Amino acid sequence: MKFLLGVLSVIIGLEGLWSAIRHRRLRDKSGWIYARLERQPLYFWVMTVVFALMVGTGCFLLLLAITDVR
């Protein structure tokens, strides 16, 4: 379970980070832009940090799942 949660967290976090860094805007799954760096800089950077934390948490969960010894 930790492994699956870690993989999902890393994938979703990397997808959001890639969109934020490359396009300087955040989109939802339907394609609507809901934050641009020029218009909402604080919200944009807060969400970018949230995506980075998702990647970090996912990597931590993957590490726990891989090194789990029973």
N, CA, C and O atoms as a Tripos MOL2 file, in Angstrom:
@<TRIPOS>MOLECULE
protein
  280   279    70     0     0
PROTEIN
NO_CHARGES

@<TRIPOS>ATOM
      1 N           0.8170   -1.1900    0.0000 N.3       1 MET1
      2 CA          0.0000    0.0000    0.0000 C.3       1 MET1
      3 C           0.8700    1.2670    0.0000 C.2       1 MET1
      4 O           0.5780    2.2360   -0.7000 O.2       1 MET1
      5 N           1.9460    1.2340    0.8040 N.am      2 LYS2
      6 CA          2.8570    2.3830    0.8260 C.3       2 LYS2
      7 C           3.4670    2.6050   -0.5520 C.2       2 LYS2
      8 O           3.6450    3.7400   -0.9960 O.2       2 LYS2
      9 N           3.7830    1.4990   -1.2180 N.am      3 PHE3
     10 CA          4.4030    1.6040   -2.5370 C.3       3 PHE3
     11 C           3.4550    2.2720   -3.5360 C.2       3 PHE3
     12 O           3.8640    3.1640   -4.2780 O.2       3 PHE3
     13 N           2.2000    1.8450   -3.5570 N.am      4 LEU4
     14 CA          1.2300    2.4300   -4.4880 C.3       4 LEU4
     15 C           0.9730    3.9020   -4.1880 C.2       4 LEU4
     16 O           0.9030    4.7210   -5.1050 O.2       4 LEU4
     17 N           0.8320    4.2380   -2.9180 N.am      5 LEU5
     18 CA          0.6470    5.6460   -2.5530 C.3       5 LEU5
     19 C           1.8650    6.4840   -2.9320 C.2       5 LEU5
     20 O           1.7270    7.6210   -3.3850 O.2       5 LEU5
     21 N           3.0470    5.9220   -2.7460 N.am      6 GLY6
     22 CA          4.2610    6.6300   -3.1200 C.3       6 GLY6
     23 C           4.3510    6.8800   -4.6090 C.2       6 GLY6
     24 O           4.7050    7.9760   -5.0410 O.2       6 GLY6
     25 N           4.0290    5.8600   -5.3980 N.am      7 VAL7
     26 CA          4.0770    6.0060   -6.8580 C.3       7 VAL7
     27 C           3.0640    7.0500   -7.3210 C.2       7 VAL7
     28 O           3.3950    7.9160   -8.1310 O.2       7 VAL7
     29 N           1.8380    6.9770   -6.8160 N.am      8 LEU8
     30 CA          0.8200    7.9550   -7.2070 C.3       8 LEU8
     31 C           1.2080    9.3710   -6.8020 C.2       8 LEU8
     32 O           1.0130   10.3120   -7.5710 O.2       8 LEU8
     33 N           1.7450    9.5270   -5.6220 N.am      9 SER9
     34 CA          2.1510   10.8480   -5.1540 C.3       9 SER9
     35 C           3.2730   11.4210   -6.0150 C.2       9 SER9
     36 O           3.2540   12.6030   -6.3620 O.2       9 SER9
     37 N           4.2370   10.5930   -6.3550 N.am     10 VAL10
     38 CA          5.3420   11.0600   -7.1970 C.3      10 VAL10
     39 C           4.8330   11.4380   -8.5850 C.2      10 VAL10
     40 O           5.2270   12.4740   -9.1220 O.2      10 VAL10
     41 N           3.9730   10.6240   -9.1680 N.am     11 ILE11
     42 CA          3.4720   10.9010  -10.5160 C.3      11 ILE11
     43 C           2.6580   12.1920  -10.5470 C.2      11 ILE11
     44 O           2.8750   13.0400  -11.4130 O.2      11 ILE11
     45 N           1.7320   12.3450   -9.6180 N.am     12 ILE12
     46 CA          0.8920   13.5490   -9.5990 C.3      12 ILE12
     47 C           1.7300   14.7870   -9.2870 C.2      12 ILE12
     48 O           1.5340   15.8390   -9.8960 O.2      12 ILE12
     49 N           2.6560   14.6680   -8.3490 N.am     13 GLY13
     50 CA          3.5150   15.8010   -8.0080 C.3      13 GLY13
     51 C           4.4120   16.2230   -9.1530 C.2      13 GLY13
     52 O           4.5690   17.4170   -9.4080 O.2      13 GLY13
     53 N           5.0090   15.2540   -9.8540 N.am     14 LEU14
     54 CA          5.8700   15.5930  -10.9890 C.3      14 LEU14
     55 C           5.0790   16.2070  -12.1320 C.2      14 LEU14
     56 O           5.5640   17.1140  -12.8080 O.2      14 LEU14
     57 N           3.8710   15.7200  -12.3520 N.am     15 GLU15
     58 CA          3.0300   16.2970  -13.4000 C.3      15 GLU15
     59 C           2.7110   17.7610  -13.1000 C.2      15 GLU15
     60 O           2.7910   18.6100  -13.9880 O.2      15 GLU15
     61 N           2.3530   18.0550  -11.8600 N.am     16 GLY16
     62 CA          2.0630   19.4320  -11.4770 C.3      16 GLY16
     63 C           3.2910   20.3250  -11.5170 C.2      16 GLY16
     64 O           3.2220   21.4650  -11.9750 O.2      16 GLY16
     65 N           4.4160   19.8040  -11.0370 N.am     17 LEU17
     66 CA          5.6570   20.5880  -11.0840 C.3      17 LEU17
     67 C           6.0780   20.8860  -12.5180 C.2      17 LEU17
     68 O           6.5060   21.9990  -12.8260 O.2      17 LEU17
     69 N           5.9580   19.8990  -13.3880 N.am     18 TRP18
     70 CA          6.3520   20.0930  -14.7870 C.3      18 TRP18
     71 C           5.4980   21.1820  -15.4320 C.2      18 TRP18
     72 O           6.0210   22.0400  -16.1430 O.2      18 TRP18
     73 N           4.2100   21.1520  -15.1900 N.am     19 SER19
     74 CA          3.3240   22.1730  -15.7420 C.3      19 SER19
     75 C           3.6620   23.5510  -15.1790 C.2      19 SER19
     76 O           3.6830   24.5400  -15.9130 O.2      19 SER19
     77 N           3.9240   23.6110  -13.8890 N.am     20 ALA20
     78 CA          4.2160   24.8990  -13.2550 C.3      20 ALA20
     79 C           5.5370   25.4770  -13.7440 C.2      20 ALA20
     80 O           5.6250   26.6720  -14.0260 O.2      20 ALA20
     81 N           6.5560   24.6470  -13.8440 N.am     21 ILE21
     82 CA          7.8780   25.1440  -14.2260 C.3      21 ILE21
     83 C           7.9430   25.4540  -15.7190 C.2      21 ILE21
     84 O           8.4870   26.4820  -16.1220 O.2      21 ILE21
     85 N           7.3930   24.5740  -16.5270 N.am     22 ARG22
     86 CA          7.5290   24.7330  -17.9750 C.3      22 ARG22
     87 C           6.5990   25.7970  -18.5330 C.2      22 ARG22
     88 O           7.0310   26.6300  -19.3300 O.2      22 ARG22
     89 N           5.3330   25.7890  -18.1350 N.am     23 HIS23
     90 CA          4.3470   26.6680  -18.7520 C.3      23 HIS23
     91 C           4.0030   27.8910  -17.9070 C.2      23 HIS23
     92 O           3.3110   28.7910  -18.3840 O.2      23 HIS23
     93 N           4.4700   27.9400  -16.6750 N.am     24 ARG24
     94 CA          4.1830   29.0350  -15.7450 C.3      24 ARG24
     95 C           2.6820   29.2180  -15.5140 C.2      24 ARG24
     96 O           2.1960   30.3340  -15.3290 O.2      24 ARG24
     97 N           1.9630   28.1000  -15.5280 N.am     25 ARG25
     98 CA          0.5420   28.1160  -15.1990 C.3      25 ARG25
     99 C           0.1540   26.7350  -14.7010 C.2      25 ARG25
    100 O           0.8030   25.7390  -15.0200 O.2      25 ARG25
    101 N          -0.9040   26.6890  -13.9210 N.am     26 LEU26
    102 CA         -1.4070   25.4300  -13.3870 C.3      26 LEU26
    103 C          -2.7570   25.1430  -14.0230 C.2      26 LEU26
    104 O          -3.5980   26.0330  -14.1510 O.2      26 LEU26
    105 N          -2.9550   23.8950  -14.4180 N.am     27 ARG27
    106 CA         -4.2020   23.4940  -15.0630 C.3      27 ARG27
    107 C          -4.8480   22.3770  -14.2710 C.2      27 ARG27
    108 O          -4.1750   21.6180  -13.5740 O.2      27 ARG27
    109 N          -6.1650   22.2890  -14.3890 N.am     28 ASP28
    110 CA         -6.8270   21.1160  -13.8310 C.3      28 ASP28
    111 C          -6.9040   20.0500  -14.9290 C.2      28 ASP28
    112 O          -6.4110   20.2630  -16.0360 O.2      28 ASP28
    113 N          -7.5140   18.9200  -14.6250 N.am     29 LYS29
    114 CA         -7.5150   17.8000  -15.5690 C.3      29 LYS29
    115 C          -8.3140   18.0840  -16.8310 C.2      29 LYS29
    116 O          -8.0470   17.4730  -17.8660 O.2      29 LYS29
    117 N          -9.2820   18.9880  -16.7800 N.am     30 SER30
    118 CA        -10.0660   19.2920  -17.9730 C.3      30 SER30
    119 C          -9.3670   20.3030  -18.8750 C.2      30 SER30
    120 O          -9.8440   20.5800  -19.9750 O.2      30 SER30
    121 N          -8.2470   20.8560  -18.4240 N.am     31 GLY31
    122 CA         -7.4870   21.7800  -19.2510 C.3      31 GLY31
    123 C          -7.7010   23.2450  -18.9310 C.2      31 GLY31
    124 O          -7.0460   24.1050  -19.5200 O.2      31 GLY31
    125 N          -8.6030   23.5510  -18.0090 N.am     32 TRP32
    126 CA         -8.8310   24.9460  -17.6490 C.3      32 TRP32
    127 C          -7.6590   25.4670  -16.8240 C.2      32 TRP32
    128 O          -7.1880   24.8010  -15.9020 O.2      32 TRP32
    129 N          -7.2020   26.6530  -17.1650 N.am     33 ILE33
    130 CA         -6.1130   27.2780  -16.4110 C.3      33 ILE33
    131 C          -6.7090   27.9200  -15.1600 C.2      33 ILE33
    132 O          -7.6220   28.7400  -15.2590 O.2      33 ILE33
    133 N          -6.2030   27.5550  -13.9970 N.am     34 TYR34
    134 CA         -6.7490   28.1400  -12.7720 C.3      34 TYR34
    135 C          -5.7350   28.9510  -11.9960 C.2      34 TYR34
    136 O          -6.0850   29.5130  -10.9580 O.2      34 TYR34
    137 N          -4.5000   29.0400  -12.4470 N.am     35 ALA35
    138 CA         -3.5270   29.9280  -11.8040 C.3      35 ALA35
    139 C          -2.4110   30.2440  -12.7920 C.2      35 ALA35
    140 O          -1.8500   29.3450  -13.4190 O.2      35 ALA35
    141 N          -2.1010   31.5040  -12.9210 N.am     36 ARG36
    142 CA         -0.9750   31.9440  -13.7470 C.3      36 ARG36
    143 C           0.0060   32.6930  -12.8500 C.2      36 ARG36
    144 O          -0.3840   33.3420  -11.8800 O.2      36 ARG36
    145 N           1.2660   32.5900  -13.1910 N.am     37 LEU37
    146 CA          2.2830   33.2670  -12.4000 C.3      37 LEU37
    147 C           2.0770   34.7780  -12.4180 C.2      37 LEU37
    148 O           2.2940   35.4460  -11.4080 O.2      37 LEU37
    149 N           1.6570   35.3210  -13.5650 N.am     38 GLU38
    150 CA          1.5080   36.7690  -13.6870 C.3      38 GLU38
    151 C           0.3190   37.2940  -12.8800 C.2      38 GLU38
    152 O           0.3830   38.3940  -12.3300 O.2      38 GLU38
    153 N          -0.7610   36.5170  -12.8050 N.am     39 ARG39
    154 CA         -1.9850   37.0130  -12.1670 C.3      39 ARG39
    155 C          -2.0880   36.6680  -10.6910 C.2      39 ARG39
    156 O          -2.5160   37.4990   -9.8900 O.2      39 ARG39
    157 N          -1.7020   35.4480  -10.3200 N.am     40 GLN40
    158 CA         -1.8110   35.0050   -8.9250 C.3      40 GLN40
    159 C          -0.4760   34.4290   -8.4660 C.2      40 GLN40
    160 O          -0.3640   33.2160   -8.2900 O.2      40 GLN40
    161 N           0.5390   35.2710   -8.2670 N.am     41 PRO41
    162 CA          1.8660   34.7300   -7.9560 C.3      41 PRO41
    163 C           1.9330   33.9670   -6.6320 C.2      41 PRO41
    164 O           2.6080   32.9420   -6.5520 O.2      41 PRO41
    165 N           1.2510   34.4430   -5.6020 N.am     42 LEU42
    166 CA          1.3160   33.7590   -4.3110 C.3      42 LEU42
    167 C           0.6770   32.3770   -4.3950 C.2      42 LEU42
    168 O           1.2670   31.3890   -3.9590 O.2      42 LEU42
    169 N          -0.5230   32.3080   -4.9530 N.am     43 TYR43
    170 CA         -1.2060   31.0210   -5.0900 C.3      43 TYR43
    171 C          -0.4000   30.0790   -5.9790 C.2      43 TYR43
    172 O          -0.3050   28.8860   -5.6910 O.2      43 TYR43
    173 N           0.1780   30.6020   -7.0510 N.am     44 PHE44
    174 CA          0.9870   29.7910   -7.9520 C.3      44 PHE44
    175 C           2.1620   29.1650   -7.2080 C.2      44 PHE44
    176 O           2.4010   27.9640   -7.3340 O.2      44 PHE44
    177 N           2.8940   29.9570   -6.4390 N.am     45 TRP45
    178 CA          4.0630   29.4240   -5.7370 C.3      45 TRP45
    179 C           3.6720   28.5000   -4.5930 C.2      45 TRP45
    180 O           4.3840   27.5340   -4.3200 O.2      45 TRP45
    181 N           2.5650   28.7720   -3.9210 N.am     46 VAL46
    182 CA          2.0980   27.8690   -2.8650 C.3      46 VAL46
    183 C           1.7620   26.5070   -3.4580 C.2      46 VAL46
    184 O           2.1420   25.4790   -2.8970 O.2      46 VAL46
    185 N           1.0600   26.4870   -4.5760 N.am     47 MET47
    186 CA          0.7090   25.2110   -5.2050 C.3      47 MET47
    187 C           1.9470   24.5050   -5.7520 C.2      47 MET47
    188 O           2.0130   23.2760   -5.7270 O.2      47 MET47
    189 N           2.9190   25.2520   -6.2410 N.am     48 THR48
    190 CA          4.1600   24.6390   -6.7120 C.3      48 THR48
    191 C           4.8910   23.9680   -5.5540 C.2      48 THR48
    192 O           5.4340   22.8750   -5.7160 O.2      48 THR48
    193 N           4.9110   24.6080   -4.3960 N.am     49 VAL49
    194 CA          5.5230   24.0010   -3.2060 C.3      49 VAL49
    195 C           4.7390   22.7620   -2.7750 C.2      49 VAL49
    196 O           5.3360   21.7730   -2.3500 O.2      49 VAL49
    197 N           3.4170   22.8050   -2.8800 N.am     50 VAL50
    198 CA          2.6000   21.6330   -2.5430 C.3      50 VAL50
    199 C           2.9550   20.4640   -3.4570 C.2      50 VAL50
    200 O           3.0820   19.3320   -2.9900 O.2      50 VAL50
    201 N           3.1160   20.7250   -4.7480 N.am     51 PHE51
    202 CA          3.5110   19.6560   -5.6730 C.3      51 PHE51
    203 C           4.9010   19.1200   -5.3360 C.2      51 PHE51
    204 O           5.1360   17.9140   -5.4160 O.2      51 PHE51
    205 N           5.8210   20.0070   -4.9590 N.am     52 ALA52
    206 CA          7.1590   19.5530   -4.5740 C.3      52 ALA52
    207 C           7.1010   18.6980   -3.3080 C.2      52 ALA52
    208 O           7.8170   17.7030   -3.1990 O.2      52 ALA52
    209 N           6.2600   19.0770   -2.3600 N.am     53 LEU53
    210 CA          6.0910   18.2640   -1.1500 C.3      53 LEU53
    211 C           5.4690   16.9080   -1.4680 C.2      53 LEU53
    212 O           5.7980   15.9080   -0.8300 O.2      53 LEU53
    213 N           4.5770   16.8710   -2.4480 N.am     54 MET54
    214 CA          4.0010   15.5860   -2.8650 C.3      54 MET54
    215 C           5.0800   14.6650   -3.4110 C.2      54 MET54
    216 O           5.0840   13.4690   -3.1200 O.2      54 MET54
    217 N           5.9960   15.2160   -4.2010 N.am     55 VAL55
    218 CA          7.0920   14.4050   -4.7370 C.3      55 VAL55
    219 C           7.9700   13.9110   -3.5960 C.2      55 VAL55
    220 O           8.3430   12.7380   -3.5690 O.2      55 VAL55
    221 N           8.3030   14.7810   -2.6610 N.am     56 GLY56
    222 CA          9.1300   14.3780   -1.5240 C.3      56 GLY56
    223 C           8.4650   13.3200   -0.6640 C.2      56 GLY56
    224 O           9.1080   12.3550   -0.2490 O.2      56 GLY56
    225 N           7.1800   13.4970   -0.3940 N.am     57 THR57
    226 CA          6.4420   12.5060    0.3940 C.3      57 THR57
    227 C           6.3540   11.1800   -0.3380 C.2      57 THR57
    228 O           6.4890   10.1190    0.2710 O.2      57 THR57
    229 N           6.1270   11.2370   -1.6420 N.am     58 GLY58
    230 CA          6.0600   10.0080   -2.4280 C.3      58 GLY58
    231 C           7.3760    9.2640   -2.4270 C.2      58 GLY58
    232 O           7.4000    8.0380   -2.3100 O.2      58 GLY58
    233 N           8.4750    9.9940   -2.5550 N.am     59 CYS59
    234 CA          9.7970    9.3460   -2.5010 C.3      59 CYS59
    235 C          10.0390    8.7200   -1.1320 C.2      59 CYS59
    236 O          10.5980    7.6280   -1.0340 O.2      59 CYS59
    237 N           9.6230    9.4060   -0.0870 N.am     60 PHE60
    238 CA          9.7680    8.8600    1.2620 C.3      60 PHE60
    239 C           8.9440    7.5840    1.4290 C.2      60 PHE60
    240 O           9.4240    6.6080    2.0060 O.2      60 PHE60
    241 N           7.7100    7.5840    0.9300 N.am     61 LEU61
    242 CA          6.8750    6.3820    1.0130 C.3      61 LEU61
    243 C           7.4700    5.2330    0.2070 C.2      61 LEU61
    244 O           7.4270    4.0800    0.6380 O.2      61 LEU61
    245 N           8.0250    5.5460   -0.9610 N.am     62 LEU62
    246 CA          8.6800    4.4980   -1.7500 C.3      62 LEU62
    247 C           9.8790    3.9300   -1.0080 C.2      62 LEU62
    248 O          10.0990    2.7190   -1.0130 O.2      62 LEU62
    249 N          10.6490    4.7940   -0.3740 N.am     63 LEU63
    250 CA         11.7940    4.3340    0.4030 C.3      63 LEU63
    251 C          11.3440    3.4330    1.5490 C.2      63 LEU63
    252 O          11.9540    2.3930    1.7970 O.2      63 LEU63
    253 N          10.2840    3.8270    2.2440 N.am     64 LEU64
    254 CA          9.7580    2.9900    3.3250 C.3      64 LEU64
    255 C           9.2650    1.6440    2.8050 C.2      64 LEU64
    256 O           9.4740    0.6110    3.4400 O.2      64 LEU64
    257 N           8.6120    1.6620    1.6530 N.am     65 ALA65
    258 CA          8.0810    0.4130    1.1010 C.3      65 ALA65
    259 C           9.1970   -0.5150    0.6440 C.2      65 ALA65
    260 O           9.0960   -1.7320    0.7940 O.2      65 ALA65
    261 N          10.2550    0.0530    0.0910 N.am     66 ILE66
    262 CA         11.3550   -0.7740   -0.4170 C.3      66 ILE66
    263 C          12.1750   -1.3520    0.7290 C.2      66 ILE66
    264 O          12.6010   -2.5050    0.6690 O.2      66 ILE66
    265 N          12.3990   -0.5550    1.7700 N.am     67 THR67
    266 CA         13.2500   -1.0140    2.8730 C.3      67 THR67
    267 C          12.4610   -1.6770    3.9960 C.2      67 THR67
    268 O          13.0230   -1.9700    5.0520 O.2      67 THR67
    269 N          11.1740   -1.9170    3.7880 N.am     68 ASP68
    270 CA         10.3360   -2.5370    4.8150 C.3      68 ASP68
    271 C          10.7300   -4.0010    4.9880 C.2      68 ASP68
    272 O          10.5640   -4.8120    4.0770 O.2      68 ASP68
    273 N          11.2510   -4.3280    6.1630 N.am     69 VAL69
    274 CA         11.6730   -5.6950    6.4640 C.3      69 VAL69
    275 C          10.7360   -6.2400    7.5300 C.2      69 VAL69
    276 O          10.5450   -5.6230    8.5780 O.2      69 VAL69
    277 N          10.1630   -7.3870    7.2560 N.am     70 ARG70
    278 CA          9.2380   -7.9870    8.2270 C.3      70 ARG70
    279 C           9.8430   -9.2030    8.8310 C.2      70 ARG70
    280 O           9.2190   -9.8500    9.6730 O.2      70 ARG70
@<TRIPOS>BOND
     1     1     2 1
     2     2     3 1
     3     3     4 2
     4     3     5 am
     5     5     6 1
     6     6     7 1
     7     7     8 2
     8     7     9 am
     9     9    10 1
    10    10    11 1
    11    11    12 2
    12    11    13 am
    13    13    14 1
    14    14    15 1
    15    15    16 2
    16    15    17 am
    17    17    18 1
    18    18    19 1
    19    19    20 2
    20    19    21 am
    21    21    22 1
    22    22    23 1
    23    23    24 2
    24    23    25 am
    25    25    26 1
    26    26    27 1
    27    27    28 2
    28    27    29 am
    29    29    30 1
    30    30    31 1
    31    31    32 2
    32    31    33 am
    33    33    34 1
    34    34    35 1
    35    35    36 2
    36    35    37 am
    37    37    38 1
    38    38    39 1
    39    39    40 2
    40    39    41 am
    41    41    42 1
    42    42    43 1
    43    43    44 2
    44    43    45 am
    45    45    46 1
    46    46    47 1
    47    47    48 2
    48    47    49 am
    49    49    50 1
    50    50    51 1
    51    51    52 2
    52    51    53 am
    53    53    54 1
    54    54    55 1
    55    55    56 2
    56    55    57 am
    57    57    58 1
    58    58    59 1
    59    59    60 2
    60    59    61 am
    61    61    62 1
    62    62    63 1
    63    63    64 2
    64    63    65 am
    65    65    66 1
    66    66    67 1
    67    67    68 2
    68    67    69 am
    69    69    70 1
    70    70    71 1
    71    71    72 2
    72    71    73 am
    73    73    74 1
    74    74    75 1
    75    75    76 2
    76    75    77 am
    77    77    78 1
    78    78    79 1
    79    79    80 2
    80    79    81 am
    81    81    82 1
    82    82    83 1
    83    83    84 2
    84    83    85 am
    85    85    86 1
    86    86    87 1
    87    87    88 2
    88    87    89 am
    89    89    90 1
    90    90    91 1
    91    91    92 2
    92    91    93 am
    93    93    94 1
    94    94    95 1
    95    95    96 2
    96    95    97 am
    97    97    98 1
    98    98    99 1
    99    99   100 2
   100    99   101 am
   101   101   102 1
   102   102   103 1
   103   103   104 2
   104   103   105 am
   105   105   106 1
   106   106   107 1
   107   107   108 2
   108   107   109 am
   109   109   110 1
   110   110   111 1
   111   111   112 2
   112   111   113 am
   113   113   114 1
   114   114   115 1
   115   115   116 2
   116   115   117 am
   117   117   118 1
   118   118   119 1
   119   119   120 2
   120   119   121 am
   121   121   122 1
   122   122   123 1
   123   123   124 2
   124   123   125 am
   125   125   126 1
   126   126   127 1
   127   127   128 2
   128   127   129 am
   129   129   130 1
   130   130   131 1
   131   131   132 2
   132   131   133 am
   133   133   134 1
   134   134   135 1
   135   135   136 2
   136   135   137 am
   137   137   138 1
   138   138   139 1
   139   139   140 2
   140   139   141 am
   141   141   142 1
   142   142   143 1
   143   143   144 2
   144   143   145 am
   145   145   146 1
   146   146   147 1
   147   147   148 2
   148   147   149 am
   149   149   150 1
   150   150   151 1
   151   151   152 2
   152   151   153 am
   153   153   154 1
   154   154   155 1
   155   155   156 2
   156   155   157 am
   157   157   158 1
   158   158   159 1
   159   159   160 2
   160   159   161 am
   161   161   162 1
   162   162   163 1
   163   163   164 2
   164   163   165 am
   165   165   166 1
   166   166   167 1
   167   167   168 2
   168   167   169 am
   169   169   170 1
   170   170   171 1
   171   171   172 2
   172   171   173 am
   173   173   174 1
   174   174   175 1
   175   175   176 2
   176   175   177 am
   177   177   178 1
   178   178   179 1
   179   179   180 2
   180   179   181 am
   181   181   182 1
   182   182   183 1
   183   183   184 2
   184   183   185 am
   185   185   186 1
   186   186   187 1
   187   187   188 2
   188   187   189 am
   189   189   190 1
   190   190   191 1
   191   191   192 2
   192   191   193 am
   193   193   194 1
   194   194   195 1
   195   195   196 2
   196   195   197 am
   197   197   198 1
   198   198   199 1
   199   199   200 2
   200   199   201 am
   201   201   202 1
   202   202   203 1
   203   203   204 2
   204   203   205 am
   205   205   206 1
   206   206   207 1
   207   207   208 2
   208   207   209 am
   209   209   210 1
   210   210   211 1
   211   211   212 2
   212   211   213 am
   213   213   214 1
   214   214   215 1
   215   215   216 2
   216   215   217 am
   217   217   218 1
   218   218   219 1
   219   219   220 2
   220   219   221 am
   221   221   222 1
   222   222   223 1
   223   223   224 2
   224   223   225 am
   225   225   226 1
   226   226   227 1
   227   227   228 2
   228   227   229 am
   229   229   230 1
   230   230   231 1
   231   231   232 2
   232   231   233 am
   233   233   234 1
   234   234   235 1
   235   235   236 2
   236   235   237 am
   237   237   238 1
   238   238   239 1
   239   239   240 2
   240   239   241 am
   241   241   242 1
   242   242   243 1
   243   243   244 2
   244   243   245 am
   245   245   246 1
   246   246   247 1
   247   247   248 2
   248   247   249 am
   249   249   250 1
   250   250   251 1
   251   251   252 2
   252   251   253 am
   253   253   254 1
   254   254   255 1
   255   255   256 2
   256   255   257 am
   257   257   258 1
   258   258   259 1
   259   259   260 2
   260   259   261 am
   261   261   262 1
   262   262   263 1
   263   263   264 2
   264   263   265 am
   265   265   266 1
   266   266   267 1
   267   267   268 2
   268   267   269 am
   269   269   270 1
   270   270   271 1
   271   271   272 2
   272   271   273 am
   273   273   274 1
   274   274   275 1
   275   275   276 2
   276   275   277 am
   277   277   278 1
   278   278   279 1
   279   279   280 2
@<TRIPOS>SUBSTRUCTURE
     1 MET1         2 RESIDUE 1 A MET
     2 LYS2         6 RESIDUE 1 A LYS
     3 PHE3        10 RESIDUE 1 A PHE
     4 LEU4        14 RESIDUE 1 A LEU
     5 LEU5        18 RESIDUE 1 A LEU
     6 GLY6        22 RESIDUE 1 A GLY
     7 VAL7        26 RESIDUE 1 A VAL
     8 LEU8        30 RESIDUE 1 A LEU
     9 SER9        34 RESIDUE 1 A SER
    10 VAL10       38 RESIDUE 1 A VAL
    11 ILE11       42 RESIDUE 1 A ILE
    12 ILE12       46 RESIDUE 1 A ILE
    13 GLY13       50 RESIDUE 1 A GLY
    14 LEU14       54 RESIDUE 1 A LEU
    15 GLU15       58 RESIDUE 1 A GLU
    16 GLY16       62 RESIDUE 1 A GLY
    17 LEU17       66 RESIDUE 1 A LEU
    18 TRP18       70 RESIDUE 1 A TRP
    19 SER19       74 RESIDUE 1 A SER
    20 ALA20       78 RESIDUE 1 A ALA
    21 ILE21       82 RESIDUE 1 A ILE
    22 ARG22       86 RESIDUE 1 A ARG
    23 HIS23       90 RESIDUE 1 A HIS
    24 ARG24       94 RESIDUE 1 A ARG
    25 ARG25       98 RESIDUE 1 A ARG
    26 LEU26      102 RESIDUE 1 A LEU
    27 ARG27      106 RESIDUE 1 A ARG
    28 ASP28      110 RESIDUE 1 A ASP
    29 LYS29      114 RESIDUE 1 A LYS
    30 SER30      118 RESIDUE 1 A SER
    31 GLY31      122 RESIDUE 1 A GLY
    32 TRP32      126 RESIDUE 1 A TRP
    33 ILE33      130 RESIDUE 1 A ILE
    34 TYR34      134 RESIDUE 1 A TYR
    35 ALA35      138 RESIDUE 1 A ALA
    36 ARG36      142 RESIDUE 1 A ARG
    37 LEU37      146 RESIDUE 1 A LEU
    38 GLU38      150 RESIDUE 1 A GLU
    39 ARG39      154 RESIDUE 1 A ARG
    40 GLN40      158 RESIDUE 1 A GLN
    41 PRO41      162 RESIDUE 1 A PRO
    42 LEU42      166 RESIDUE 1 A LEU
    43 TYR43      170 RESIDUE 1 A TYR
    44 PHE44      174 RESIDUE 1 A PHE
    45 TRP45      178 RESIDUE 1 A TRP
    46 VAL46      182 RESIDUE 1 A VAL
    47 MET47      186 RESIDUE 1 A MET
    48 THR48      190 RESIDUE 1 A THR
    49 VAL49      194 RESIDUE 1 A VAL
    50 VAL50      198 RESIDUE 1 A VAL
    51 PHE51      202 RESIDUE 1 A PHE
    52 ALA52      206 RESIDUE 1 A ALA
    53 LEU53      210 RESIDUE 1 A LEU
    54 MET54      214 RESIDUE 1 A MET
    55 VAL55      218 RESIDUE 1 A VAL
    56 GLY56      222 RESIDUE 1 A GLY
    57 THR57      226 RESIDUE 1 A THR
    58 GLY58      230 RESIDUE 1 A GLY
    59 CYS59      234 RESIDUE 1 A CYS
    60 PHE60      238 RESIDUE 1 A PHE
    61 LEU61      242 RESIDUE 1 A LEU
    62 LEU62      246 RESIDUE 1 A LEU
    63 LEU63      250 RESIDUE 1 A LEU
    64 LEU64      254 RESIDUE 1 A LEU
    65 ALA65      258 RESIDUE 1 A ALA
    66 ILE66      262 RESIDUE 1 A ILE
    67 THR67      266 RESIDUE 1 A THR
    68 ASP68      270 RESIDUE 1 A ASP
    69 VAL69      274 RESIDUE 1 A VAL
    70 ARG70      278 RESIDUE 1 A ARG
